[in-house]
Amino acid sequence: KVIRRKYRSARKFLPAFLELIQFTALPNTQSLNDAFELLNKNEEEGTKDFDIKTAPQDFIPDSWKTYVYSSPDTISKPHYTMCLLEQIRLAIRRRDLFVQSSVKWTDPRKELLQGEAWTKIKPAICKGLDRSENAEDQLALLQKQLNECYRRTEKNLDANSYLKIEQNDKGKDRFVLSPLQPLAESGQLEDLKEKIKKLMPQLDLPSLIMEVNRWTNFDHQFLHLTGHEKKVSNFDMSLSAVLLSEACNIGIEPIQRPNNPALSKGRLDWIKRNFLLAENLTQANVKLVDYQYHLPLVTHWGGGEVASADGLRFIVPVRTINAKPNSKYFKNARGVTYYNYTSNQFTGLNDIVIPGTDRDSLFLLAGILEQQTDLEPTLIMTDTAGYSDIVFGLFYMLGYQFSPRIADTGSTRFWRMDRKTDYGQLNGIARNKIDMKLVKTHWDDILRLTGSLKTGKVQALQIMQILQRGGHPNSLGKAVQELGRIIKTIHSLTYVDDENYRRSILTQLNRGESRHELARAIFHGKKGEIRKRYVQGQENQLSALGLVTNMVVLWNTRYIQSIIENLQKQGRKITPEQIARLSPLIHEHINMLGRYSFELDSAILAGNLRPLRELLPIDEWLGWAD
């Protein structure tokens, strides 16, 4: 009776609804669209009930079946209609069904490559990424890889001193992974690090910025907002001062000099308004990263094929819509997250400002795809907060290896693709089954989504909106999620089985953390809080911080290289293994407080390096060198 009463109410708007609304559907909700078209046709013809042989019924949940089926051969139109309307509402909310003429509820897939454009490029995309056009073939390959990982981990289990299997409170198996012990540093390595610190020239941060500009000419990347080049004297000095004021969070008052036109308040304000632009900061950062990439020393740290991503939190005490609360990081205040990407050469590749502490994984892909340096990282590492199953799936499809640190191995879910496969001691670990059918159903859309990302047809954040809304994935998102669970299980098994793999992840993440410590030391003004009210101001200031941090890294790298060359000329034996464990993130020799002079002496202007602070007599090194 209740359903029939609601059906009478629905009849008031149903004819107009059927006439005006058109839907598009994901494959798993096509029956809803078909049922809607049948209802529309039935409304025009004026028939009452539906034939059970012709009406779409896949969408009908068990709770409705008692009401919908009025007889073995007949479907009740009122109950079928109300069931359909309810399921349409739910499908629209989870983004499985789309309203064609709507702005909010339209199909976001229309932004993807489609039609003839997709058909032409599809073979090249699949070949370039080594992905099969056939879902069966790709899943067969993944199943082979997954089986190999399970069997290798099971084979090595007894000999793996870090890993064991225990049962949780519910009697289910789970992994227990012991933490890695830090690698011991030899006395020679410790001594080398101390010698480098003693030999590093002492200087103020303004001089460092000016000197790095003499090497790289990064100021040439700063064009006026009209697109014209600068036409003022001592532009490099004015720009360096503005970058320092932003990066150190001190404002322009401490650095302005009324008797110096390049440092006058008017000049600095003009530079900040017209040259401190996102695209200029990005291009200047590219210049620094690429310069560092070609220094001989950095080859000992890595070739740029590895990058890590992590967030640095800042309190924003002023009223702004671009800050959110989080008691863990901001206590009673609001804040933003500076999400940045560190290469294995210690350089920052890209950065994104995130309101509050929104889940990092939503932004992870965007920063990697949109970075513009010569480095092409294919192995991406994050902390636990930076991953989700969807991210695993997307990274795999795009040809990246995603390698996050797993904080709690015991709570990690391990997946299998076949219930019947025997994994020995790991059968109790591999409890969860992949929905292969869902991946196969959406495989072409997954390929199309991947191709659209790879060609730049859509941006990474748009893809996240396509796959999920409000943190809840639609059926396409669930298909990518299922694919990602396979890749995550392969990674997780390798993680618990291979000590070197775990250590490499930890090493790279530590580089990112050390880089954050350096950034904190630079960003010392105003209690280290962001006082910008608008998104663009926050983004530009934190990009300036990333740029100046890269300047410190580059300056340190070049002087460490000079020190090593000097020591080797004196007969000091320094091994590649020792160099690999050095870091250009030291900053005790750099004064960042109070002295803001932007003058360089004639030797530096001529292109020479500064004299090293302390050149020790050769006899003091003989014992250490031996």
C-alpha positions as CSV (number, residue, x, y, z in Angstrom):
1,K,0.0,0.0,0.0
2,V,2.8,2.4,0.9
3,I,4.5,1.7,-2.5
4,R,1.3,2.2,-4.4
5,R,0.7,5.5,-2.6
6,K,4.2,6.7,-3.4
7,Y,3.6,5.6,-7.0
8,R,0.5,7.8,-7.3
9,S,2.6,10.8,-6.1
10,A,5.4,9.9,-8.6
11,R,2.8,9.8,-11.4
12,K,2.5,13.6,-11.1
13,F,6.0,14.2,-12.4
14,L,6.8,10.9,-14.1
15,P,5.7,11.8,-17.6
16,A,7.8,15.0,-17.7
17,F,10.7,13.1,-16.1
18,L,10.6,10.4,-18.7
19,E,10.3,12.9,-21.6
20,L,13.1,15.3,-20.5
21,I,15.8,13.2,-18.8
22,Q,18.3,11.1,-20.8
23,F,20.9,8.9,-19.1
24,T,24.3,7.4,-20.0
25,A,25.5,4.5,-18.0
26,L,28.6,2.5,-17.1
27,P,28.5,-1.1,-18.2
28,N,27.3,-2.4,-14.9
29,T,24.3,-0.1,-14.8
30,Q,23.2,-0.5,-18.5
31,S,20.2,-2.4,-17.3
32,L,19.0,0.7,-15.5
33,N,19.2,2.7,-18.7
34,D,17.4,0.0,-20.6
35,A,14.7,-0.2,-18.0
36,F,14.2,3.5,-18.1
37,E,13.8,3.4,-21.9
38,L,11.3,0.5,-21.5
39,L,9.3,2.6,-18.9
40,N,9.3,5.6,-21.3
41,K,8.0,3.4,-24.1
42,N,5.4,1.8,-21.8
43,E,4.2,5.3,-20.8
44,E,3.6,6.2,-24.4
45,E,1.7,3.0,-25.2
46,G,-0.3,3.0,-22.0
47,T,0.3,-0.6,-21.1
48,K,0.0,-1.7,-17.5
49,D,2.3,-4.4,-16.4
50,F,5.5,-5.7,-17.9
51,D,6.4,-9.1,-19.5
52,I,8.9,-10.9,-17.4
53,K,10.7,-12.1,-20.5
54,T,11.4,-8.7,-21.9
55,A,11.8,-6.3,-19.0
56,P,15.4,-5.7,-17.7
57,Q,15.7,-7.0,-14.2
58,D,19.4,-7.1,-13.3
59,F,19.1,-4.0,-11.1
60,I,16.3,-5.4,-8.9
61,P,17.7,-6.1,-5.4
62,D,16.4,-9.0,-3.4
63,S,14.5,-6.8,-1.0
64,W,12.3,-5.6,-3.9
65,K,11.6,-8.9,-5.6
66,T,8.6,-9.9,-3.4
67,Y,6.8,-6.7,-4.5
68,V,7.9,-6.5,-8.1
69,Y,6.9,-9.9,-9.3
70,S,3.1,-9.9,-9.0
71,S,2.9,-13.3,-10.7
72,P,5.3,-15.9,-12.2
73,D,5.0,-14.3,-15.6
74,T,4.2,-10.6,-14.8
75,I,6.0,-7.7,-13.3
76,S,3.9,-5.1,-11.4
77,K,4.4,-1.7,-13.1
78,P,4.0,0.5,-9.9
79,H,6.5,-1.6,-7.9
80,Y,8.9,-1.9,-10.9
81,T,8.7,1.9,-11.5
82,M,9.4,2.8,-7.8
83,C,12.2,0.2,-7.6
84,L,13.7,1.6,-10.8
85,L,13.5,5.2,-9.6
86,E,15.2,4.3,-6.3
87,Q,18.0,2.5,-8.0
88,I,18.5,5.3,-10.5
89,R,18.9,7.7,-7.6
90,L,21.5,5.5,-5.9
91,A,23.3,5.0,-9.2
92,I,23.5,8.7,-9.9
93,R,24.9,9.4,-6.4
94,R,27.6,6.8,-6.8
95,R,28.4,8.1,-10.3
96,D,27.5,4.9,-12.1
97,L,24.6,6.6,-14.0
98,F,24.8,10.1,-15.5
99,V,22.3,12.7,-16.6
100,Q,23.3,13.9,-20.0
101,S,22.1,17.6,-19.8
102,S,23.3,18.1,-16.2
103,V,26.3,20.1,-15.2
104,K,26.8,18.4,-11.8
105,W,25.7,14.9,-12.7
106,T,27.0,14.7,-16.2
107,D,29.3,11.8,-17.4
108,P,32.8,12.9,-16.6
109,R,34.1,10.3,-19.1
110,K,33.1,12.6,-21.9
111,E,36.4,14.4,-21.2
112,L,38.3,11.3,-22.1
113,L,39.5,10.3,-25.5
114,Q,36.6,8.7,-27.4
115,G,35.3,7.7,-30.8
116,E,37.7,7.8,-33.7
117,A,40.3,9.7,-31.8
118,W,40.6,6.9,-29.3
119,T,40.4,4.1,-31.8
120,K,43.4,5.6,-33.7
121,I,45.6,6.1,-30.7
122,K,44.7,3.0,-28.7
123,P,47.2,0.5,-30.3
124,A,50.1,3.0,-29.8
125,I,49.1,3.7,-26.2
126,C,48.9,-0.1,-25.4
127,K,52.2,-0.8,-27.1
128,G,54.0,2.1,-25.5
129,L,52.8,1.1,-22.0
130,D,53.1,-2.6,-22.7
131,R,49.5,-3.2,-21.8
132,S,47.3,-5.6,-23.7
133,E,44.1,-4.5,-25.4
134,N,42.6,-7.8,-24.2
135,A,41.8,-8.0,-20.5
136,E,42.2,-11.8,-20.4
137,D,45.8,-11.6,-21.6
138,Q,46.7,-8.8,-19.2
139,L,45.2,-10.5,-16.2
140,A,46.9,-13.8,-17.1
141,L,50.2,-12.0,-17.0
142,L,49.4,-10.5,-13.6
143,Q,48.3,-13.8,-12.2
144,K,51.6,-15.3,-13.2
145,Q,53.5,-12.5,-11.5
146,L,51.3,-12.7,-8.4
147,N,51.8,-16.5,-8.1
148,E,55.6,-16.1,-8.4
149,C,55.6,-13.5,-5.6
150,Y,53.5,-15.7,-3.3
151,R,55.7,-18.7,-3.9
152,R,59.0,-16.8,-3.5
153,T,57.8,-15.3,-0.3
154,E,56.6,-18.7,1.0
155,K,59.9,-20.3,0.0
156,N,62.0,-17.7,1.8
157,L,59.7,-17.5,4.9
158,D,61.7,-19.8,7.2
159,A,64.9,-18.0,6.4
160,N,63.5,-14.5,6.7
161,S,64.5,-13.3,10.2
162,Y,62.3,-10.2,9.9
163,L,59.1,-11.9,9.0
164,K,56.8,-14.4,10.7
165,I,53.1,-15.4,10.6
166,E,50.9,-15.0,13.7
167,Q,47.2,-15.3,14.3
168,N,45.1,-12.3,15.3
169,D,42.3,-12.2,17.9
170,K,39.9,-13.8,15.4
171,G,42.3,-16.7,14.7
172,K,43.2,-15.5,11.2
173,D,46.8,-15.4,9.9
174,R,48.6,-12.2,9.6
175,F,52.2,-11.1,8.9
176,V,54.4,-9.6,11.6
177,L,57.3,-7.7,10.2
178,S,60.2,-6.5,12.4
179,P,61.6,-3.0,11.8
180,L,64.9,-2.6,9.9
181,Q,68.0,-1.9,11.9
182,P,69.9,1.3,10.8
183,L,73.0,0.6,8.8
184,A,76.1,1.3,10.8
185,E,78.4,4.0,9.6
186,S,82.1,3.3,9.5
187,G,84.5,5.5,11.3
188,Q,85.8,6.7,7.9
189,L,82.4,7.7,6.7
190,E,81.7,9.6,9.9
191,D,85.0,11.3,9.7
192,L,84.4,12.3,6.0
193,K,81.1,13.9,6.9
194,E,82.7,15.9,9.7
195,K,85.5,17.0,7.4
196,I,83.0,18.2,4.8
197,K,81.1,20.2,7.4
198,K,84.4,21.9,8.5
199,L,85.5,22.6,5.0
200,M,82.1,24.1,3.8
201,P,82.4,27.9,3.4
202,Q,80.2,29.9,5.7
203,L,77.8,32.3,4.1
204,D,74.5,34.1,4.3
205,L,71.5,32.8,2.4
206,P,71.2,35.9,0.2
207,S,74.7,35.4,-1.1
208,L,73.9,31.7,-1.8
209,I,70.9,32.7,-3.9
210,M,72.9,35.2,-5.9
211,E,75.7,32.8,-6.4
212,V,73.4,30.0,-7.6
213,N,71.9,32.5,-10.1
214,R,75.4,33.2,-11.4
215,W,75.7,29.5,-12.2
216,T,72.3,28.9,-13.6
217,N,70.8,32.2,-14.7
218,F,67.5,31.1,-13.2
219,D,66.4,34.8,-13.2
220,H,66.0,34.5,-17.0
221,Q,63.0,32.3,-16.4
222,F,61.1,35.1,-14.7
223,L,59.1,37.0,-17.3
224,H,56.7,39.9,-16.7
225,L,53.1,38.8,-16.4
226,T,52.6,40.4,-19.9
227,G,55.1,37.9,-21.2
228,H,57.9,40.4,-21.8
229,E,61.5,40.0,-20.4
230,K,62.6,42.3,-17.6
231,K,64.2,45.6,-18.6
232,V,65.4,47.0,-15.3
233,S,68.9,47.2,-13.8
234,N,70.0,44.7,-11.1
235,F,66.9,42.6,-11.7
236,D,68.7,39.5,-10.3
237,M,69.3,41.3,-7.0
238,S,65.6,42.4,-6.7
239,L,64.3,39.0,-7.7
240,S,66.7,37.2,-5.2
241,A,65.5,39.5,-2.4
242,V,61.8,38.8,-3.2
243,L,62.4,35.0,-3.3
244,L,64.2,35.2,0.0
245,S,61.5,37.2,1.6
246,E,58.9,34.7,0.5
247,A,60.9,31.6,1.3
248,C,62.0,32.8,4.7
249,N,58.4,34.1,5.4
250,I,59.8,37.5,6.6
251,G,58.1,39.9,4.2
252,I,60.0,42.6,2.3
253,E,60.5,45.0,5.3
254,P,63.8,43.4,6.6
255,I,65.4,43.3,3.2
256,Q,64.4,46.7,1.7
257,R,67.1,49.4,1.4
258,P,65.9,52.9,0.6
259,N,69.4,53.9,-0.7
260,N,69.6,51.0,-3.1
261,P,67.1,51.3,-6.0
262,A,67.2,47.5,-6.6
263,L,66.1,46.9,-3.0
264,S,63.6,49.8,-2.6
265,K,60.1,49.0,-1.4
266,G,58.6,50.1,-4.7
267,R,60.9,47.9,-6.7
268,L,60.4,44.8,-4.5
269,D,56.6,45.2,-4.5
270,W,56.6,45.6,-8.3
271,I,58.8,42.5,-8.7
272,K,56.5,40.5,-6.4
273,R,53.3,41.5,-8.2
274,N,54.5,41.1,-11.8
275,F,57.2,38.4,-11.8
276,L,56.4,36.0,-8.9
277,L,54.1,33.9,-11.0
278,A,53.5,30.1,-10.9
279,E,54.8,29.4,-14.4
280,N,58.0,31.5,-13.7
281,L,58.6,29.6,-10.4
282,T,58.1,26.3,-12.2
283,Q,60.5,27.1,-15.0
284,A,63.2,28.4,-12.6
285,N,62.9,25.2,-10.6
286,V,63.3,23.1,-13.8
287,K,66.5,25.1,-14.5
288,L,67.9,24.2,-11.0
289,V,66.9,20.5,-11.1
290,D,68.4,20.1,-14.6
291,Y,71.6,21.8,-13.6
292,Q,72.0,19.5,-10.6
293,Y,71.2,16.5,-12.8
294,H,74.4,17.1,-14.8
295,L,76.8,17.4,-11.9
296,P,79.1,14.4,-11.6
297,L,78.6,13.9,-7.9
298,V,74.8,13.2,-8.1
299,T,75.3,10.0,-10.1
300,H,76.5,8.4,-6.8
301,W,73.0,9.3,-5.3
302,G,70.9,8.1,-8.2
303,G,70.0,8.8,-11.8
304,G,66.7,10.5,-11.1
305,E,64.6,7.4,-11.8
306,V,63.3,7.4,-8.2
307,A,61.2,10.0,-6.5
308,S,59.3,10.2,-3.2
309,A,56.3,12.3,-2.2
310,D,55.3,13.6,1.2
311,G,53.4,16.4,2.8
312,L,54.7,19.3,5.0
313,R,52.0,20.9,7.2
314,F,51.6,24.6,7.8
315,I,49.2,26.4,10.1
316,V,47.3,29.2,8.5
317,P,46.1,31.6,11.3
318,V,44.3,34.0,9.0
319,R,40.7,33.6,7.6
320,T,40.9,31.8,4.2
321,I,38.8,29.2,2.4
322,N,41.9,27.3,1.5
323,A,42.7,25.9,5.0
324,K,41.0,23.2,6.9
325,P,41.1,21.9,10.5
326,N,43.0,18.9,11.7
327,S,43.7,18.5,15.4
328,K,46.6,16.1,14.8
329,Y,48.7,18.6,12.8
330,F,47.1,22.1,13.5
331,K,45.7,21.6,17.0
332,N,42.8,24.2,17.2
333,A,43.9,26.0,14.1
334,R,43.5,25.4,10.4
335,G,46.2,24.7,7.9
336,V,47.4,23.5,4.5
337,T,49.7,20.7,3.3
338,Y,52.6,21.5,1.0
339,Y,52.8,18.2,-0.9
340,N,56.1,17.9,-2.7
341,Y,58.2,15.4,-4.6
342,T,61.9,14.7,-3.9
343,S,64.1,12.9,-6.4
344,N,66.9,10.5,-5.4
345,Q,69.3,13.4,-6.3
346,F,67.7,15.4,-3.4
347,T,66.0,17.9,-5.7
348,G,62.4,18.9,-5.4
349,L,60.6,18.2,-8.7
350,N,57.2,19.6,-8.2
351,D,54.8,20.7,-5.4
352,I,51.1,21.1,-4.8
353,V,49.3,23.0,-2.0
354,I,46.4,21.0,-0.5
355,P,43.7,22.5,1.7
356,G,44.0,21.0,5.2
357,T,45.1,17.4,5.0
358,D,43.0,15.9,2.3
359,R,44.2,12.4,1.5
360,D,47.6,12.7,-0.2
361,S,46.9,9.9,-2.7
362,L,44.3,12.1,-4.5
363,F,47.1,14.5,-5.5
364,L,50.0,12.1,-5.9
365,L,49.6,11.3,-9.6
366,A,49.1,14.9,-10.6
367,G,52.5,16.0,-9.3
368,I,54.4,13.2,-11.1
369,L,52.6,13.6,-14.4
370,E,52.9,17.3,-14.5
371,Q,56.5,17.8,-13.4
372,Q,58.6,19.3,-16.3
373,T,62.2,18.5,-15.4
374,D,64.6,16.3,-17.4
375,L,64.2,13.7,-14.7
376,E,61.8,10.9,-15.5
377,P,61.1,9.0,-12.3
378,T,59.4,5.6,-12.8
379,L,59.7,4.3,-9.2
380,I,57.5,6.4,-6.9
381,M,57.7,6.0,-3.1
382,T,55.5,7.4,-0.4
383,D,54.6,7.0,3.2
384,T,51.5,5.1,4.2
385,A,49.1,8.1,3.9
386,G,50.1,8.4,0.2
387,Y,48.6,5.3,-1.2
388,S,45.2,3.8,-2.1
389,D,44.2,0.8,-4.2
390,I,43.1,3.1,-7.0
391,V,46.5,4.8,-7.1
392,F,48.2,1.4,-7.4
393,G,46.0,0.6,-10.4
394,L,46.5,4.0,-12.1
395,F,50.3,3.9,-11.6
396,Y,50.5,0.4,-13.0
397,M,48.5,1.3,-16.1
398,L,50.8,4.3,-16.7
399,G,54.0,2.3,-16.4
400,Y,55.1,3.5,-13.0
401,Q,56.2,1.3,-10.1
402,F,54.4,2.5,-7.0
403,S,56.3,1.5,-3.8
404,P,54.9,3.0,-0.6
405,R,56.1,2.1,2.9
406,I,53.7,-0.2,4.7
407,A,53.4,1.0,8.3
408,D,51.2,-1.9,9.6
409,T,51.8,-5.1,7.7
410,G,49.5,-7.0,10.0
411,S,46.4,-5.1,8.8
412,T,47.4,-5.2,5.1
413,R,45.0,-7.3,3.0
414,F,46.6,-9.7,0.6
415,W,44.6,-10.7,-2.5
416,R,44.5,-13.7,-4.8
417,M,43.1,-14.1,-8.3
418,D,42.2,-17.8,-8.1
419,R,40.6,-19.5,-5.1
420,K,42.1,-22.9,-6.0
421,T,45.8,-21.9,-6.1
422,D,47.8,-23.4,-3.3
423,Y,50.3,-21.0,-1.6
424,G,51.3,-23.3,1.2
425,Q,52.0,-21.4,4.4
426,L,50.5,-18.3,2.9
427,N,47.0,-19.7,2.2
428,G,45.8,-18.1,5.4
429,I,47.3,-14.7,4.3
430,A,45.8,-14.7,0.8
431,R,42.2,-14.6,2.0
432,N,40.7,-12.0,-0.3
433,K,39.6,-12.7,-3.9
434,I,39.9,-10.2,-6.8
435,D,36.7,-9.5,-8.7
436,M,38.1,-10.4,-12.1
437,K,34.8,-9.9,-13.9
438,L,34.6,-6.3,-12.8
439,V,38.1,-5.6,-14.3
440,K,37.2,-7.3,-17.6
441,T,33.9,-5.4,-17.8
442,H,35.6,-2.1,-17.6
443,W,38.9,-2.9,-19.3
444,D,38.3,-0.7,-22.3
445,D,37.3,2.3,-20.2
446,I,40.4,1.7,-18.0
447,L,42.6,1.8,-21.2
448,R,40.8,4.9,-22.4
449,L,41.3,6.6,-19.1
450,T,45.0,5.7,-19.1
451,G,45.4,6.9,-22.7
452,S,43.7,10.2,-21.8
453,L,46.1,10.7,-18.9
454,K,49.1,9.8,-20.9
455,T,48.3,12.2,-23.8
456,G,47.3,15.0,-21.5
457,K,43.6,15.0,-22.6
458,V,42.6,15.2,-19.0
459,Q,44.4,16.1,-15.8
460,A,45.1,13.7,-12.9
461,L,42.7,15.4,-10.5
462,Q,39.9,15.1,-13.1
463,I,40.6,11.4,-13.2
464,M,40.1,11.1,-9.5
465,Q,36.7,12.9,-9.9
466,I,35.8,10.5,-12.7
467,L,36.6,7.4,-10.5
468,Q,35.1,8.5,-7.2
469,R,33.0,11.2,-5.6
470,G,33.2,12.0,-1.9
471,G,35.8,9.3,-1.4
472,H,33.4,6.6,-2.7
473,P,34.4,4.9,-6.0
474,N,31.9,4.3,-8.7
475,S,32.0,1.0,-10.6
476,L,34.8,2.1,-12.9
477,G,36.7,3.3,-9.9
478,K,36.1,-0.1,-8.2
479,A,37.4,-1.8,-11.4
480,V,40.6,0.2,-11.1
481,Q,40.6,-0.5,-7.4
482,E,40.5,-4.3,-8.0
483,L,43.3,-4.0,-10.5
484,G,45.3,-2.0,-8.0
485,R,44.8,-4.7,-5.3
486,I,46.7,-7.1,-7.5
487,I,49.6,-4.7,-7.9
488,K,49.5,-3.8,-4.2
489,T,49.7,-7.5,-3.2
490,I,52.7,-7.9,-5.5
491,H,54.4,-4.9,-3.9
492,S,53.4,-6.0,-0.4
493,L,54.8,-9.5,-0.8
494,T,58.1,-8.0,-2.2
495,Y,58.2,-5.6,0.6
496,V,58.0,-8.2,3.4
497,D,60.3,-10.6,1.5
498,D,63.1,-8.3,0.3
499,E,65.1,-6.4,2.9
500,N,67.0,-4.4,0.3
501,Y,63.7,-3.3,-1.3
502,R,62.4,-2.1,2.1
503,R,65.6,-0.3,2.9
504,S,65.7,1.5,-0.5
505,I,62.2,2.8,0.2
506,L,63.2,3.9,3.7
507,T,66.3,5.6,2.4
508,Q,64.4,7.7,-0.1
509,L,61.7,8.6,2.3
510,N,64.4,9.8,4.8
511,R,65.7,12.0,2.1
512,G,62.3,13.6,1.8
513,E,62.1,14.1,5.5
514,S,65.5,15.7,5.7
515,R,64.5,18.0,2.9
516,H,61.5,19.0,5.0
517,E,63.8,19.8,7.9
518,L,65.8,22.1,5.6
519,A,62.7,23.8,4.4
520,R,61.5,24.3,7.9
521,A,64.9,26.0,8.8
522,I,64.5,28.3,5.8
523,F,60.8,29.1,6.5
524,H,61.5,30.5,9.9
525,G,59.6,33.8,9.9
526,K,56.3,34.5,11.6
527,K,56.5,31.3,13.6
528,G,56.6,29.2,10.4
529,E,52.9,30.0,9.7
530,I,51.4,30.8,6.3
531,R,49.7,34.3,6.5
532,K,48.5,34.4,2.9
533,R,44.7,34.5,2.5
534,Y,44.4,33.5,-1.1
535,V,45.2,30.2,-2.8
536,Q,47.6,31.8,-5.4
537,G,49.5,33.6,-2.7
538,Q,50.0,30.4,-0.7
539,E,51.0,28.4,-3.8
540,N,53.5,31.0,-4.9
541,Q,55.0,31.4,-1.5
542,L,55.5,27.7,-1.0
543,S,56.8,27.3,-4.5
544,A,59.4,30.0,-3.7
545,L,60.3,28.0,-0.6
546,G,60.8,24.9,-2.8
547,L,62.9,26.9,-5.2
548,V,65.2,28.3,-2.5
549,T,65.5,24.8,-0.9
550,N,66.7,23.5,-4.3
551,M,69.2,26.4,-4.4
552,V,70.6,25.3,-1.1
553,V,70.8,21.6,-2.3
554,L,72.5,22.7,-5.5
555,W,75.0,25.0,-3.8
556,N,75.9,22.3,-1.2
557,T,76.3,19.7,-4.0
558,R,78.7,21.7,-6.0
559,Y,80.8,22.6,-2.9
560,I,80.8,19.0,-1.6
561,Q,82.0,18.0,-5.1
562,S,84.8,20.6,-4.9
563,I,85.8,19.4,-1.4
564,I,85.9,15.7,-2.5
565,E,88.0,16.7,-5.5
566,N,90.4,18.6,-3.3
567,L,90.8,15.8,-0.9
568,Q,91.4,13.3,-3.6
569,K,94.1,15.5,-5.1
570,Q,95.8,15.3,-1.7
571,G,95.7,11.5,-1.9
572,R,92.7,10.9,0.2
573,K,90.9,7.6,-0.6
574,I,87.1,8.2,-0.8
575,T,85.0,5.3,-2.0
576,P,81.8,5.5,-4.1
577,E,80.0,3.8,-1.2
578,Q,81.0,6.6,1.1
579,I,79.9,9.3,-1.4
580,A,76.6,7.6,-1.9
581,R,75.8,8.1,1.8
582,L,76.6,11.9,1.8
583,S,73.8,14.4,1.8
584,P,73.6,18.0,0.4
585,L,70.9,18.8,2.9
586,I,73.3,20.1,5.6
587,H,72.8,23.8,6.4
588,E,74.7,24.6,9.6
589,H,77.2,26.7,7.6
590,I,74.4,28.8,6.1
591,N,73.1,31.8,8.1
592,M,69.4,32.4,7.4
593,L,68.8,35.0,10.1
594,G,69.2,38.8,10.2
595,R,71.9,39.5,7.6
596,Y,70.5,40.3,4.1
597,S,73.2,41.6,1.8
598,F,72.9,40.8,-1.9
599,E,76.4,41.9,-2.9
600,L,78.9,39.4,-4.3
601,D,82.6,40.0,-4.3
602,S,84.6,40.2,-7.5
603,A,86.0,36.6,-7.4
604,I,82.5,35.1,-7.2
605,L,81.3,37.5,-10.0
606,A,84.2,36.2,-12.1
607,G,82.8,32.6,-11.8
608,N,85.1,31.3,-9.1
609,L,84.0,29.2,-6.1
610,R,84.6,30.4,-2.6
611,P,87.7,29.2,-0.7
612,L,87.1,26.2,1.4
613,R,86.9,27.0,5.1
614,E,89.6,24.7,6.4
615,L,92.3,22.9,4.4
616,L,94.0,20.5,6.7
617,P,97.7,19.5,6.5
618,I,98.3,16.2,4.6
619,D,99.9,14.5,7.6
620,E,96.7,14.9,9.6
621,W,94.8,12.8,7.0
622,L,97.3,10.0,6.5
623,G,96.0,7.6,9.2
624,W,92.4,8.2,8.0
625,A,93.2,7.7,4.3
626,D,95.0,4.4,5.1
